[in-house]
Amino acid sequence: MLLGVARIIGDADGKTGEFAVLVGDVWQGRGIGGKLLEKCLLIAEKQGFKTVHGIVLKENKNMLTLGKKLGFEAKRDLDAGENRLVIHFGKS
């Protein structure tokens, strides 16, 4: 049984990375994905990442809401039906 998993894979530059979150169907809507992603973002920032991004389908309203709550900017790609969520660290 899968509870959930989140990851950030760093790019070769060591400053940017791409996130992914997966939560088992029966566990969705309980805040697990948010907690996992928050922890990953804290680790990424401590490791010196400047930017983390991820692609979210427009139908995935829960992930888009979570991204906004965590401080991501959403950039829409209307042709692809996707949103690119981006968060920058170290901005004042």
PyMOL Python script that loads the backbone (N, CA, C, O; Angstrom):
from pymol import cmd

cmd.read_pdbstr("""\
ATOM      1  N   MET A   1       0.844  -1.177   0.000  1.00  0.00           N
ATOM      2  CA  MET A   1       0.000   0.000   0.000  1.00  0.00           C
ATOM      3  C   MET A   1       0.888   1.239   0.000  1.00  0.00           C
ATOM      4  O   MET A   1       1.829   1.340   0.787  1.00  0.00           O
ATOM      5  N   LEU A   2       0.583   2.167  -0.879  1.00  0.00           N
ATOM      6  CA  LEU A   2       1.336   3.416  -0.991  1.00  0.00           C
ATOM      7  C   LEU A   2       0.655   4.502  -0.178  1.00  0.00           C
ATOM      8  O   LEU A   2      -0.524   4.795  -0.381  1.00  0.00           O
ATOM      9  N   LEU A   3       1.401   5.095   0.741  1.00  0.00           N
ATOM     10  CA  LEU A   3       0.913   6.251   1.472  1.00  0.00           C
ATOM     11  C   LEU A   3       1.192   7.485   0.640  1.00  0.00           C
ATOM     12  O   LEU A   3       0.265   8.168   0.205  1.00  0.00           O
ATOM     13  N   GLY A   4       2.456   7.774   0.417  1.00  0.00           N
ATOM     14  CA  GLY A   4       2.820   8.904  -0.413  1.00  0.00           C
ATOM     15  C   GLY A   4       4.318   9.014  -0.564  1.00  0.00           C
ATOM     16  O   GLY A   4       5.078   8.453   0.225  1.00  0.00           O
ATOM     17  N   VAL A   5       4.738   9.743  -1.586  1.00  0.00           N
ATOM     18  CA  VAL A   5       6.151   9.975  -1.848  1.00  0.00           C
ATOM     19  C   VAL A   5       6.286  11.344  -2.516  1.00  0.00           C
ATOM     20  O   VAL A   5       5.438  11.750  -3.310  1.00  0.00           O
ATOM     21  N   ALA A   6       7.356  12.035  -2.183  1.00  0.00           N
ATOM     22  CA  ALA A   6       7.668  13.309  -2.829  1.00  0.00           C
ATOM     23  C   ALA A   6       9.164  13.345  -3.066  1.00  0.00           C
ATOM     24  O   ALA A   6       9.938  12.745  -2.319  1.00  0.00           O
ATOM     25  N   ARG A   7       9.567  14.051  -4.111  1.00  0.00           N
ATOM     26  CA  ARG A   7      10.988  14.156  -4.420  1.00  0.00           C
ATOM     27  C   ARG A   7      11.261  15.453  -5.155  1.00  0.00           C
ATOM     28  O   ARG A   7      10.376  16.045  -5.773  1.00  0.00           O
ATOM     29  N   ILE A   8      12.504  15.872  -5.069  1.00  0.00           N
ATOM     30  CA  ILE A   8      13.005  16.954  -5.905  1.00  0.00           C
ATOM     31  C   ILE A   8      14.281  16.434  -6.539  1.00  0.00           C
ATOM     32  O   ILE A   8      15.216  16.035  -5.845  1.00  0.00           O
ATOM     33  N   ILE A   9      14.310  16.443  -7.843  1.00  0.00           N
ATOM     34  CA  ILE A   9      15.495  16.007  -8.566  1.00  0.00           C
ATOM     35  C   ILE A   9      16.231  17.257  -9.028  1.00  0.00           C
ATOM     36  O   ILE A   9      15.687  18.082  -9.763  1.00  0.00           O
ATOM     37  N   GLY A  10      17.478  17.380  -8.582  1.00  0.00           N
ATOM     38  CA  GLY A  10      18.282  18.545  -8.915  1.00  0.00           C
ATOM     39  C   GLY A  10      18.831  18.480 -10.323  1.00  0.00           C
ATOM     40  O   GLY A  10      19.186  17.414 -10.826  1.00  0.00           O
ATOM     41  N   ASP A  11      18.894  19.649 -10.951  1.00  0.00           N
ATOM     42  CA  ASP A  11      19.519  19.768 -12.264  1.00  0.00           C
ATOM     43  C   ASP A  11      21.041  19.792 -12.083  1.00  0.00           C
ATOM     44  O   ASP A  11      21.539  19.935 -10.966  1.00  0.00           O
ATOM     45  N   ALA A  12      21.754  19.654 -13.170  1.00  0.00           N
ATOM     46  CA  ALA A  12      23.215  19.602 -13.127  1.00  0.00           C
ATOM     47  C   ALA A  12      23.836  20.885 -12.560  1.00  0.00           C
ATOM     48  O   ALA A  12      24.955  20.854 -12.048  1.00  0.00           O
ATOM     49  N   ASP A  13      23.122  22.002 -12.649  1.00  0.00           N
ATOM     50  CA  ASP A  13      23.671  23.273 -12.153  1.00  0.00           C
ATOM     51  C   ASP A  13      23.687  23.364 -10.628  1.00  0.00           C
ATOM     52  O   ASP A  13      24.332  24.251 -10.068  1.00  0.00           O
ATOM     53  N   GLY A  14      22.980  22.451  -9.954  1.00  0.00           N
ATOM     54  CA  GLY A  14      22.948  22.451  -8.497  1.00  0.00           C
ATOM     55  C   GLY A  14      22.107  23.561  -7.887  1.00  0.00           C
ATOM     56  O   GLY A  14      22.072  23.714  -6.666  1.00  0.00           O
ATOM     57  N   LYS A  15      21.436  24.327  -8.718  1.00  0.00           N
ATOM     58  CA  LYS A  15      20.646  25.470  -8.237  1.00  0.00           C
ATOM     59  C   LYS A  15      19.149  25.317  -8.491  1.00  0.00           C
ATOM     60  O   LYS A  15      18.339  25.997  -7.861  1.00  0.00           O
ATOM     61  N   THR A  16      18.782  24.433  -9.404  1.00  0.00           N
ATOM     62  CA  THR A  16      17.375  24.252  -9.750  1.00  0.00           C
ATOM     63  C   THR A  16      17.004  22.777  -9.649  1.00  0.00           C
ATOM     64  O   THR A  16      17.861  21.898  -9.732  1.00  0.00           O
ATOM     65  N   GLY A  17      15.718  22.528  -9.468  1.00  0.00           N
ATOM     66  CA  GLY A  17      15.239  21.163  -9.399  1.00  0.00           C
ATOM     67  C   GLY A  17      13.774  21.068  -9.742  1.00  0.00           C
ATOM     68  O   GLY A  17      13.050  22.063  -9.752  1.00  0.00           O
ATOM     69  N   GLU A  18      13.353  19.853 -10.021  1.00  0.00           N
ATOM     70  CA  GLU A  18      11.956  19.590 -10.368  1.00  0.00           C
ATOM     71  C   GLU A  18      11.327  18.708  -9.302  1.00  0.00           C
ATOM     72  O   GLU A  18      11.899  17.693  -8.906  1.00  0.00           O
ATOM     73  N   PHE A  19      10.136  19.103  -8.837  1.00  0.00           N
ATOM     74  CA  PHE A  19       9.457  18.329  -7.802  1.00  0.00           C
ATOM     75  C   PHE A  19       8.423  17.389  -8.411  1.00  0.00           C
ATOM     76  O   PHE A  19       7.939  17.595  -9.524  1.00  0.00           O
ATOM     77  N   ALA A  20       8.107  16.360  -7.649  1.00  0.00           N
ATOM     78  CA  ALA A  20       7.002  15.456  -7.970  1.00  0.00           C
ATOM     79  C   ALA A  20       6.428  14.950  -6.651  1.00  0.00           C
ATOM     80  O   ALA A  20       7.164  14.705  -5.695  1.00  0.00           O
ATOM     81  N   VAL A  21       5.119  14.800  -6.610  1.00  0.00           N
ATOM     82  CA  VAL A  21       4.419  14.313  -5.428  1.00  0.00           C
ATOM     83  C   VAL A  21       3.407  13.268  -5.884  1.00  0.00           C
ATOM     84  O   VAL A  21       2.708  13.453  -6.880  1.00  0.00           O
ATOM     85  N   LEU A  22       3.344  12.173  -5.142  1.00  0.00           N
ATOM     86  CA  LEU A  22       2.368  11.125  -5.415  1.00  0.00           C
ATOM     87  C   LEU A  22       1.801  10.657  -4.082  1.00  0.00           C
ATOM     88  O   LEU A  22       2.547  10.305  -3.168  1.00  0.00           O
ATOM     89  N   VAL A  23       0.482  10.657  -3.980  1.00  0.00           N
ATOM     90  CA  VAL A  23      -0.194  10.190  -2.771  1.00  0.00           C
ATOM     91  C   VAL A  23      -1.206   9.127  -3.193  1.00  0.00           C
ATOM     92  O   VAL A  23      -1.962   9.319  -4.145  1.00  0.00           O
ATOM     93  N   GLY A  24      -1.211   8.017  -2.483  1.00  0.00           N
ATOM     94  CA  GLY A  24      -2.158   6.946  -2.771  1.00  0.00           C
ATOM     95  C   GLY A  24      -3.592   7.447  -2.719  1.00  0.00           C
ATOM     96  O   GLY A  24      -3.920   8.329  -1.926  1.00  0.00           O
ATOM     97  N   ASP A  25      -4.435   6.890  -3.553  1.00  0.00           N
ATOM     98  CA  ASP A  25      -5.822   7.348  -3.676  1.00  0.00           C
ATOM     99  C   ASP A  25      -6.550   7.455  -2.341  1.00  0.00           C
ATOM    100  O   ASP A  25      -7.214   8.458  -2.081  1.00  0.00           O
ATOM    101  N   VAL A  26      -6.437   6.449  -1.501  1.00  0.00           N
ATOM    102  CA  VAL A  26      -7.188   6.467  -0.244  1.00  0.00           C
ATOM    103  C   VAL A  26      -6.650   7.491   0.749  1.00  0.00           C
ATOM    104  O   VAL A  26      -7.323   7.806   1.730  1.00  0.00           O
ATOM    105  N   TRP A  27      -5.447   8.017   0.512  1.00  0.00           N
ATOM    106  CA  TRP A  27      -4.831   8.979   1.428  1.00  0.00           C
ATOM    107  C   TRP A  27      -4.928  10.419   0.932  1.00  0.00           C
ATOM    108  O   TRP A  27      -4.516  11.338   1.640  1.00  0.00           O
ATOM    109  N   GLN A  28      -5.460  10.633  -0.263  1.00  0.00           N
ATOM    110  CA  GLN A  28      -5.539  11.985  -0.807  1.00  0.00           C
ATOM    111  C   GLN A  28      -6.489  12.857  -0.001  1.00  0.00           C
ATOM    112  O   GLN A  28      -7.466  12.376   0.572  1.00  0.00           O
ATOM    113  N   GLY A  29      -6.181  14.153   0.032  1.00  0.00           N
ATOM    114  CA  GLY A  29      -7.032  15.113   0.720  1.00  0.00           C
ATOM    115  C   GLY A  29      -6.819  15.170   2.219  1.00  0.00           C
ATOM    116  O   GLY A  29      -7.622  15.770   2.935  1.00  0.00           O
ATOM    117  N   ARG A  30      -5.737  14.550   2.712  1.00  0.00           N
ATOM    118  CA  ARG A  30      -5.474  14.525   4.152  1.00  0.00           C
ATOM    119  C   ARG A  30      -4.237  15.332   4.544  1.00  0.00           C
ATOM    120  O   ARG A  30      -3.805  15.290   5.696  1.00  0.00           O
ATOM    121  N   GLY A  31      -3.667  16.068   3.586  1.00  0.00           N
ATOM    122  CA  GLY A  31      -2.518  16.913   3.882  1.00  0.00           C
ATOM    123  C   GLY A  31      -1.169  16.217   3.784  1.00  0.00           C
ATOM    124  O   GLY A  31      -0.135  16.823   4.069  1.00  0.00           O
ATOM    125  N   ILE A  32      -1.171  14.951   3.385  1.00  0.00           N
ATOM    126  CA  ILE A  32       0.076  14.197   3.317  1.00  0.00           C
ATOM    127  C   ILE A  32       0.997  14.748   2.229  1.00  0.00           C
ATOM    128  O   ILE A  32       2.187  14.950   2.469  1.00  0.00           O
ATOM    129  N   GLY A  33       0.459  14.989   1.049  1.00  0.00           N
ATOM    130  CA  GLY A  33       1.268  15.526  -0.048  1.00  0.00           C
ATOM    131  C   GLY A  33       1.883  16.868   0.301  1.00  0.00           C
ATOM    132  O   GLY A  33       3.038  17.137  -0.029  1.00  0.00           O
ATOM    133  N   GLY A  34       1.108  17.705   0.966  1.00  0.00           N
ATOM    134  CA  GLY A  34       1.613  19.020   1.368  1.00  0.00           C
ATOM    135  C   GLY A  34       2.763  18.916   2.347  1.00  0.00           C
ATOM    136  O   GLY A  34       3.765  19.617   2.206  1.00  0.00           O
ATOM    137  N   LYS A  35       2.631  18.047   3.337  1.00  0.00           N
ATOM    138  CA  LYS A  35       3.702  17.867   4.332  1.00  0.00           C
ATOM    139  C   LYS A  35       4.965  17.317   3.671  1.00  0.00           C
ATOM    140  O   LYS A  35       6.071  17.772   3.962  1.00  0.00           O
ATOM    141  N   LEU A  36       4.798  16.341   2.783  1.00  0.00           N
ATOM    142  CA  LEU A  36       5.946  15.768   2.091  1.00  0.00           C
ATOM    143  C   LEU A  36       6.653  16.818   1.237  1.00  0.00           C
ATOM    144  O   LEU A  36       7.879  16.918   1.265  1.00  0.00           O
ATOM    145  N   LEU A  37       5.884  17.600   0.480  1.00  0.00           N
ATOM    146  CA  LEU A  37       6.484  18.612  -0.379  1.00  0.00           C
ATOM    147  C   LEU A  37       7.139  19.719   0.441  1.00  0.00           C
ATOM    148  O   LEU A  37       8.216  20.197   0.085  1.00  0.00           O
ATOM    149  N   GLU A  38       6.496  20.130   1.537  1.00  0.00           N
ATOM    150  CA  GLU A  38       7.100  21.140   2.419  1.00  0.00           C
ATOM    151  C   GLU A  38       8.471  20.691   2.906  1.00  0.00           C
ATOM    152  O   GLU A  38       9.421  21.473   2.894  1.00  0.00           O
ATOM    153  N   LYS A  39       8.580  19.448   3.332  1.00  0.00           N
ATOM    154  CA  LYS A  39       9.853  18.914   3.823  1.00  0.00           C
ATOM    155  C   LYS A  39      10.889  18.902   2.707  1.00  0.00           C
ATOM    156  O   LYS A  39      12.046  19.260   2.930  1.00  0.00           O
ATOM    157  N   CYS A  40      10.486  18.495   1.512  1.00  0.00           N
ATOM    158  CA  CYS A  40      11.406  18.490   0.378  1.00  0.00           C
ATOM    159  C   CYS A  40      11.901  19.903   0.061  1.00  0.00           C
ATOM    160  O   CYS A  40      13.081  20.094  -0.234  1.00  0.00           O
ATOM    161  N   LEU A  41      11.012  20.884   0.122  1.00  0.00           N
ATOM    162  CA  LEU A  41      11.393  22.267  -0.163  1.00  0.00           C
ATOM    163  C   LEU A  41      12.370  22.795   0.881  1.00  0.00           C
ATOM    164  O   LEU A  41      13.315  23.503   0.535  1.00  0.00           O
ATOM    165  N   LEU A  42      12.159  22.465   2.141  1.00  0.00           N
ATOM    166  CA  LEU A  42      13.087  22.886   3.199  1.00  0.00           C
ATOM    167  C   LEU A  42      14.480  22.312   2.948  1.00  0.00           C
ATOM    168  O   LEU A  42      15.483  23.013   3.077  1.00  0.00           O
ATOM    169  N   ILE A  43      14.529  21.049   2.593  1.00  0.00           N
ATOM    170  CA  ILE A  43      15.814  20.397   2.315  1.00  0.00           C
ATOM    171  C   ILE A  43      16.474  21.028   1.090  1.00  0.00           C
ATOM    172  O   ILE A  43      17.675  21.299   1.106  1.00  0.00           O
ATOM    173  N   ALA A  44      15.701  21.262   0.031  1.00  0.00           N
ATOM    174  CA  ALA A  44      16.243  21.863  -1.195  1.00  0.00           C
ATOM    175  C   ALA A  44      16.835  23.238  -0.909  1.00  0.00           C
ATOM    176  O   ALA A  44      17.915  23.567  -1.400  1.00  0.00           O
ATOM    177  N   GLU A  45      16.134  24.034  -0.122  1.00  0.00           N
ATOM    178  CA  GLU A  45      16.636  25.378   0.195  1.00  0.00           C
ATOM    179  C   GLU A  45      17.935  25.276   1.007  1.00  0.00           C
ATOM    180  O   GLU A  45      18.881  26.020   0.750  1.00  0.00           O
ATOM    181  N   LYS A  46      17.984  24.376   1.967  1.00  0.00           N
ATOM    182  CA  LYS A  46      19.201  24.181   2.769  1.00  0.00           C
ATOM    183  C   LYS A  46      20.364  23.695   1.911  1.00  0.00           C
ATOM    184  O   LYS A  46      21.522  23.994   2.201  1.00  0.00           O
ATOM    185  N   GLN A  47      20.055  22.951   0.861  1.00  0.00           N
ATOM    186  CA  GLN A  47      21.086  22.434  -0.037  1.00  0.00           C
ATOM    187  C   GLN A  47      21.562  23.485  -1.044  1.00  0.00           C
ATOM    188  O   GLN A  47      22.466  23.219  -1.836  1.00  0.00           O
ATOM    189  N   GLY A  48      20.956  24.676  -1.018  1.00  0.00           N
ATOM    190  CA  GLY A  48      21.395  25.762  -1.893  1.00  0.00           C
ATOM    191  C   GLY A  48      20.631  25.915  -3.189  1.00  0.00           C
ATOM    192  O   GLY A  48      21.048  26.667  -4.070  1.00  0.00           O
ATOM    193  N   PHE A  49      19.517  25.211  -3.319  1.00  0.00           N
ATOM    194  CA  PHE A  49      18.700  25.390  -4.520  1.00  0.00           C
ATOM    195  C   PHE A  49      18.154  26.815  -4.530  1.00  0.00           C
ATOM    196  O   PHE A  49      17.840  27.376  -3.480  1.00  0.00           O
ATOM    197  N   LYS A  50      18.045  27.388  -5.710  1.00  0.00           N
ATOM    198  CA  LYS A  50      17.466  28.725  -5.867  1.00  0.00           C
ATOM    199  C   LYS A  50      16.045  28.664  -6.418  1.00  0.00           C
ATOM    200  O   LYS A  50      15.225  29.537  -6.134  1.00  0.00           O
ATOM    201  N   THR A  51      15.758  27.624  -7.213  1.00  0.00           N
ATOM    202  CA  THR A  51      14.457  27.495  -7.859  1.00  0.00           C
ATOM    203  C   THR A  51      14.038  26.033  -7.900  1.00  0.00           C
ATOM    204  O   THR A  51      14.847  25.146  -8.172  1.00  0.00           O
ATOM    205  N   VAL A  52      12.750  25.797  -7.623  1.00  0.00           N
ATOM    206  CA  VAL A  52      12.161  24.465  -7.782  1.00  0.00           C
ATOM    207  C   VAL A  52      10.900  24.629  -8.621  1.00  0.00           C
ATOM    208  O   VAL A  52      10.133  25.573  -8.429  1.00  0.00           O
ATOM    209  N   HIS A  53      10.696  23.713  -9.543  1.00  0.00           N
ATOM    210  CA  HIS A  53       9.544  23.808 -10.444  1.00  0.00           C
ATOM    211  C   HIS A  53       8.920  22.432 -10.638  1.00  0.00           C
ATOM    212  O   HIS A  53       9.519  21.407 -10.312  1.00  0.00           O
ATOM    213  N   GLY A  54       7.707  22.432 -11.174  1.00  0.00           N
ATOM    214  CA  GLY A  54       7.021  21.192 -11.498  1.00  0.00           C
ATOM    215  C   GLY A  54       5.855  21.467 -12.428  1.00  0.00           C
ATOM    216  O   GLY A  54       5.314  22.573 -12.447  1.00  0.00           O
ATOM    217  N   ILE A  55       5.473  20.471 -13.189  1.00  0.00           N
ATOM    218  CA  ILE A  55       4.351  20.575 -14.121  1.00  0.00           C
ATOM    219  C   ILE A  55       3.117  19.949 -13.469  1.00  0.00           C
ATOM    220  O   ILE A  55       3.176  18.844 -12.930  1.00  0.00           O
ATOM    221  N   VAL A  56       2.006  20.673 -13.527  1.00  0.00           N
ATOM    222  CA  VAL A  56       0.752  20.211 -12.937  1.00  0.00           C
ATOM    223  C   VAL A  56      -0.351  20.349 -13.986  1.00  0.00           C
ATOM    224  O   VAL A  56      -0.514  21.411 -14.587  1.00  0.00           O
ATOM    225  N   LEU A  57      -1.102  19.279 -14.202  1.00  0.00           N
ATOM    226  CA  LEU A  57      -2.218  19.353 -15.149  1.00  0.00           C
ATOM    227  C   LEU A  57      -3.284  20.313 -14.635  1.00  0.00           C
ATOM    228  O   LEU A  57      -3.489  20.435 -13.427  1.00  0.00           O
ATOM    229  N   LYS A  58      -3.960  20.992 -15.555  1.00  0.00           N
ATOM    230  CA  LYS A  58      -4.969  21.978 -15.143  1.00  0.00           C
ATOM    231  C   LYS A  58      -6.115  21.345 -14.363  1.00  0.00           C
ATOM    232  O   LYS A  58      -6.786  22.028 -13.590  1.00  0.00           O
ATOM    233  N   GLU A  59      -6.348  20.041 -14.557  1.00  0.00           N
ATOM    234  CA  GLU A  59      -7.422  19.349 -13.854  1.00  0.00           C
ATOM    235  C   GLU A  59      -7.081  19.076 -12.385  1.00  0.00           C
ATOM    236  O   GLU A  59      -7.968  18.793 -11.581  1.00  0.00           O
ATOM    237  N   ASN A  60      -5.806  19.160 -12.046  1.00  0.00           N
ATOM    238  CA  ASN A  60      -5.354  18.823 -10.696  1.00  0.00           C
ATOM    239  C   ASN A  60      -5.482  20.050  -9.783  1.00  0.00           C
ATOM    240  O   ASN A  60      -4.490  20.650  -9.370  1.00  0.00           O
ATOM    241  N   LYS A  61      -6.716  20.392  -9.491  1.00  0.00           N
ATOM    242  CA  LYS A  61      -7.023  21.592  -8.693  1.00  0.00           C
ATOM    243  C   LYS A  61      -6.409  21.530  -7.295  1.00  0.00           C
ATOM    244  O   LYS A  61      -5.959  22.548  -6.770  1.00  0.00           O
ATOM    245  N   ASN A  62      -6.389  20.337  -6.690  1.00  0.00           N
ATOM    246  CA  ASN A  62      -5.812  20.217  -5.346  1.00  0.00           C
ATOM    247  C   ASN A  62      -4.330  20.576  -5.335  1.00  0.00           C
ATOM    248  O   ASN A  62      -3.869  21.273  -4.431  1.00  0.00           O
ATOM    249  N   MET A  63      -3.582  20.107  -6.333  1.00  0.00           N
ATOM    250  CA  MET A  63      -2.150  20.410  -6.388  1.00  0.00           C
ATOM    251  C   MET A  63      -1.915  21.879  -6.696  1.00  0.00           C
ATOM    252  O   MET A  63      -0.979  22.477  -6.166  1.00  0.00           O
ATOM    253  N   LEU A  64      -2.739  22.464  -7.535  1.00  0.00           N
ATOM    254  CA  LEU A  64      -2.603  23.893  -7.838  1.00  0.00           C
ATOM    255  C   LEU A  64      -2.875  24.738  -6.597  1.00  0.00           C
ATOM    256  O   LEU A  64      -2.193  25.734  -6.357  1.00  0.00           O
ATOM    257  N   THR A  65      -3.874  24.336  -5.810  1.00  0.00           N
ATOM    258  CA  THR A  65      -4.184  25.031  -4.558  1.00  0.00           C
ATOM    259  C   THR A  65      -3.035  24.882  -3.570  1.00  0.00           C
ATOM    260  O   THR A  65      -2.647  25.848  -2.914  1.00  0.00           O
ATOM    261  N   LEU A  66      -2.494  23.677  -3.465  1.00  0.00           N
ATOM    262  CA  LEU A  66      -1.368  23.434  -2.573  1.00  0.00           C
ATOM    263  C   LEU A  66      -0.162  24.274  -2.990  1.00  0.00           C
ATOM    264  O   LEU A  66       0.503  24.878  -2.149  1.00  0.00           O
ATOM    265  N   GLY A  67       0.110  24.308  -4.280  1.00  0.00           N
ATOM    266  CA  GLY A  67       1.232  25.104  -4.772  1.00  0.00           C
ATOM    267  C   GLY A  67       1.103  26.567  -4.382  1.00  0.00           C
ATOM    268  O   GLY A  67       2.071  27.187  -3.940  1.00  0.00           O
ATOM    269  N   LYS A  68      -0.078  27.110  -4.543  1.00  0.00           N
ATOM    270  CA  LYS A  68      -0.321  28.509  -4.170  1.00  0.00           C
ATOM    271  C   LYS A  68      -0.094  28.706  -2.669  1.00  0.00           C
ATOM    272  O   LYS A  68       0.525  29.684  -2.250  1.00  0.00           O
ATOM    273  N   LYS A  69      -0.598  27.774  -1.871  1.00  0.00           N
ATOM    274  CA  LYS A  69      -0.450  27.847  -0.412  1.00  0.00           C
ATOM    275  C   LYS A  69       1.024  27.825  -0.001  1.00  0.00           C
ATOM    276  O   LYS A  69       1.413  28.502   0.951  1.00  0.00           O
ATOM    277  N   LEU A  70       1.842  27.050  -0.714  1.00  0.00           N
ATOM    278  CA  LEU A  70       3.258  26.933  -0.384  1.00  0.00           C
ATOM    279  C   LEU A  70       4.115  28.048  -0.973  1.00  0.00           C
ATOM    280  O   LEU A  70       5.314  28.113  -0.698  1.00  0.00           O
ATOM    281  N   GLY A  71       3.518  28.926  -1.779  1.00  0.00           N
ATOM    282  CA  GLY A  71       4.265  30.063  -2.324  1.00  0.00           C
ATOM    283  C   GLY A  71       4.738  29.920  -3.750  1.00  0.00           C
ATOM    284  O   GLY A  71       5.533  30.735  -4.218  1.00  0.00           O
ATOM    285  N   PHE A  72       4.271  28.905  -4.452  1.00  0.00           N
ATOM    286  CA  PHE A  72       4.632  28.744  -5.861  1.00  0.00           C
ATOM    287  C   PHE A  72       3.891  29.765  -6.725  1.00  0.00           C
ATOM    288  O   PHE A  72       2.765  30.157  -6.419  1.00  0.00           O
ATOM    289  N   GLU A  73       4.538  30.182  -7.797  1.00  0.00           N
ATOM    290  CA  GLU A  73       3.881  30.965  -8.843  1.00  0.00           C
ATOM    291  C   GLU A  73       3.388  29.965  -9.884  1.00  0.00           C
ATOM    292  O   GLU A  73       4.086  29.004 -10.203  1.00  0.00           O
ATOM    293  N   ALA A  74       2.193  30.188 -10.411  1.00  0.00           N
ATOM    294  CA  ALA A  74       1.657  29.309 -11.454  1.00  0.00           C
ATOM    295  C   ALA A  74       1.719  30.027 -12.797  1.00  0.00           C
ATOM    296  O   ALA A  74       1.246  31.154 -12.939  1.00  0.00           O
ATOM    297  N   LYS A  75       2.310  29.351 -13.775  1.00  0.00           N
ATOM    298  CA  LYS A  75       2.376  29.881 -15.138  1.00  0.00           C
ATOM    299  C   LYS A  75       1.656  28.887 -16.028  1.00  0.00           C
ATOM    300  O   LYS A  75       2.025  27.715 -16.098  1.00  0.00           O
ATOM    301  N   ARG A  76       0.624  29.367 -16.705  1.00  0.00           N
ATOM    302  CA  ARG A  76      -0.217  28.486 -17.514  1.00  0.00           C
ATOM    303  C   ARG A  76       0.316  28.317 -18.924  1.00  0.00           C
ATOM    304  O   ARG A  76       0.769  29.276 -19.548  1.00  0.00           O
ATOM    305  N   ASP A  77       0.257  27.096 -19.417  1.00  0.00           N
ATOM    306  CA  ASP A  77       0.535  26.786 -20.815  1.00  0.00           C
ATOM    307  C   ASP A  77      -0.785  26.308 -21.403  1.00  0.00           C
ATOM    308  O   ASP A  77      -1.132  25.131 -21.308  1.00  0.00           O
ATOM    309  N   LEU A  78      -1.510  27.234 -22.007  1.00  0.00           N
ATOM    310  CA  LEU A  78      -2.852  26.930 -22.506  1.00  0.00           C
ATOM    311  C   LEU A  78      -2.838  25.854 -23.589  1.00  0.00           C
ATOM    312  O   LEU A  78      -3.753  25.033 -23.658  1.00  0.00           O
ATOM    313  N   ASP A  79      -1.816  25.852 -24.427  1.00  0.00           N
ATOM    314  CA  ASP A  79      -1.752  24.862 -25.502  1.00  0.00           C
ATOM    315  C   ASP A  79      -1.606  23.443 -24.962  1.00  0.00           C
ATOM    316  O   ASP A  79      -2.199  22.506 -25.496  1.00  0.00           O
ATOM    317  N   ALA A  80      -0.819  23.289 -23.907  1.00  0.00           N
ATOM    318  CA  ALA A  80      -0.561  21.955 -23.361  1.00  0.00           C
ATOM    319  C   ALA A  80      -1.563  21.559 -22.276  1.00  0.00           C
ATOM    320  O   ALA A  80      -1.616  20.391 -21.891  1.00  0.00           O
ATOM    321  N   GLY A  81      -2.355  22.505 -21.780  1.00  0.00           N
ATOM    322  CA  GLY A  81      -3.299  22.198 -20.708  1.00  0.00           C
ATOM    323  C   GLY A  81      -2.604  21.943 -19.384  1.00  0.00           C
ATOM    324  O   GLY A  81      -3.098  21.191 -18.543  1.00  0.00           O
ATOM    325  N   GLU A  82      -1.454  22.575 -19.206  1.00  0.00           N
ATOM    326  CA  GLU A  82      -0.651  22.370 -18.002  1.00  0.00           C
ATOM    327  C   GLU A  82      -0.364  23.700 -17.318  1.00  0.00           C
ATOM    328  O   GLU A  82      -0.530  24.774 -17.896  1.00  0.00           O
ATOM    329  N   ASN A  83       0.065  23.591 -16.087  1.00  0.00           N
ATOM    330  CA  ASN A  83       0.572  24.734 -15.341  1.00  0.00           C
ATOM    331  C   ASN A  83       1.980  24.391 -14.885  1.00  0.00           C
ATOM    332  O   ASN A  83       2.260  23.257 -14.495  1.00  0.00           O
ATOM    333  N   ARG A  84       2.850  25.364 -14.937  1.00  0.00           N
ATOM    334  CA  ARG A  84       4.203  25.190 -14.414  1.00  0.00           C
ATOM    335  C   ARG A  84       4.261  25.945 -13.099  1.00  0.00           C
ATOM    336  O   ARG A  84       4.121  27.167 -13.071  1.00  0.00           O
ATOM    337  N   LEU A  85       4.467  25.219 -12.011  1.00  0.00           N
ATOM    338  CA  LEU A  85       4.604  25.842 -10.701  1.00  0.00           C
ATOM    339  C   LEU A  85       6.079  26.094 -10.451  1.00  0.00           C
ATOM    340  O   LEU A  85       6.914  25.217 -10.673  1.00  0.00           O
ATOM    341  N   VAL A  86       6.399  27.304  -9.986  1.00  0.00           N
ATOM    342  CA  VAL A  86       7.781  27.701  -9.740  1.00  0.00           C
ATOM    343  C   VAL A  86       7.860  28.402  -8.396  1.00  0.00           C
ATOM    344  O   VAL A  86       7.023  29.245  -8.073  1.00  0.00           O
ATOM    345  N   ILE A  87       8.879  28.043  -7.608  1.00  0.00           N
ATOM    346  CA  ILE A  87       9.145  28.749  -6.365  1.00  0.00           C
ATOM    347  C   ILE A  87      10.614  29.136  -6.351  1.00  0.00           C
ATOM    348  O   ILE A  87      11.477  28.355  -6.752  1.00  0.00           O
ATOM    349  N   HIS A  88      10.893  30.357  -5.883  1.00  0.00           N
ATOM    350  CA  HIS A  88      12.257  30.871  -5.804  1.00  0.00           C
ATOM    351  C   HIS A  88      12.615  31.036  -4.331  1.00  0.00           C
ATOM    352  O   HIS A  88      11.809  31.516  -3.534  1.00  0.00           O
ATOM    353  N   PHE A  89      13.821  30.635  -3.985  1.00  0.00           N
ATOM    354  CA  PHE A  89      14.327  30.788  -2.627  1.00  0.00           C
ATOM    355  C   PHE A  89      15.293  31.959  -2.586  1.00  0.00           C
ATOM    356  O   PHE A  89      15.900  32.318  -3.596  1.00  0.00           O
ATOM    357  N   GLY A  90      15.428  32.549  -1.406  1.00  0.00           N
ATOM    358  CA  GLY A  90      16.415  33.598  -1.200  1.00  0.00           C
ATOM    359  C   GLY A  90      16.015  34.962  -1.709  1.00  0.00           C
ATOM    360  O   GLY A  90      16.849  35.866  -1.759  1.00  0.00           O
ATOM    361  N   LYS A  91      14.765  35.138  -2.088  1.00  0.00           N
ATOM    362  CA  LYS A  91      14.282  36.455  -2.516  1.00  0.00           C
ATOM    363  C   LYS A  91      13.856  37.239  -1.299  1.00  0.00           C
ATOM    364  O   LYS A  91      13.295  36.682  -0.355  1.00  0.00           O
ATOM    365  N   SER A  92      14.121  38.520  -1.320  1.00  0.00           N
ATOM    366  CA  SER A  92      13.673  39.347  -0.197  1.00  0.00           C
ATOM    367  C   SER A  92      12.529  40.219  -0.609  1.00  0.00           C
ATOM    368  O   SER A  92      12.015  40.987   0.204  1.00  0.00           O
TER     369      SER A  92
END
""", "prot")
cmd.dss("prot")
cmd.show_as("cartoon", "prot")
cmd.util.cbc("prot")
cmd.orient("prot")
